[in-house]
């Protein structure tokens, strides 16, 4: 009996409810307002890649720095240190995670011309599932799930799932919004 109740509770805790059209529009408006007024963002991240041919997921961690209007520093600290510097235009052209993030920071996070979007209320805030409309993109991406903090409207998690069910997940932690970031962070 206790196990059945616990199972019901855990199932209910993870459930999501679809947003109405009005709620989805209010949510989109708040996210876009947050992006437009964002002066800077510093965040730790953990990147997890689950590939079907590997027994265990591969993890990396690092720091993300964004400084308005267009500078991004994507810094891996582990397992191997490396730094990638972008402006929004060049990042959007890259087919990297930074490219996806740059698209989001540029205000195109809800590109409903290329994706079918479903909006959901989640325990941790909000979730948006983007499914490609284009067949060419659908060969590489089954869907992208963006999870937003319910208070700050900042992205907390990005999960990119491939048609094979392999996925890359980015979890953003300890986000610091509108703090001073020295210009030398954006020089290699």
Long-range contacts (C-beta under 8 A, 24 or more apart in sequence): 13-123, 14-123, 16-120, 16-121, 16-122, 16-127, 17-120, 17-121, 18-118, 18-119, 18-120, 18-121, 19-119, 19-120, 19-121, 19-126, 23-119, 23-121, 24-119, 27-119, 27-126, 27-148, 28-110, 28-119, 30-153, 31-109, 31-110, 31-148, 31-153, 32-107, 32-109, 33-153, 34-152, 34-153, 34-154, 35-104, 35-105, 35-106, 35-107, 35-109, 36-107, 38-66, 38-68, 38-105, 38-177, 38-178, 39-67, 39-68, 39-178, 40-65, 40-66, 40-67, 40-68, 40-177, 40-178, 40-179, 40-180, 40-181, 41-65, 41-66, 41-154, 41-175, 41-176, 41-177, 41-178, 42-66, 42-175, 42-176, 42-179, 42-181, 43-172, 43-173, 43-174, 43-175, 43-176, 44-172, 44-173, 44-174, 45-170, 45-171, 45-172, 45-173, 46-170, 46-171, 46-173, 47-97, 47-168, 47-169, 47-170, 48-168, 48-169, 48-170, 48-171, 49-166, 49-167, 49-168, 49-169, 50-166, 50-167, 50-168, 50-169, 51-166, 52-164, 52-165, 52-166, 64-101, 64-172, 65-181, 65-185, 65-186, 66-105, 67-181, 67-183, 67-185, 67-186, 71-186, 72-98, 72-101, 72-102, 72-105, 73-185, 73-186, 74-98, 74-101, 83-188, 85-186, 85-187, 85-188, 97-158, 97-160, 97-168, 97-170, 100-144, 100-158, 100-160, 101-155, 101-158, 104-146, 104-155, 109-146, 109-155, 115-144, 122-147, 124-149, 124-150, 124-156, 125-149, 125-150, 125-151, 125-156, 126-150, 138-163, 139-163, 149-175, 152-177
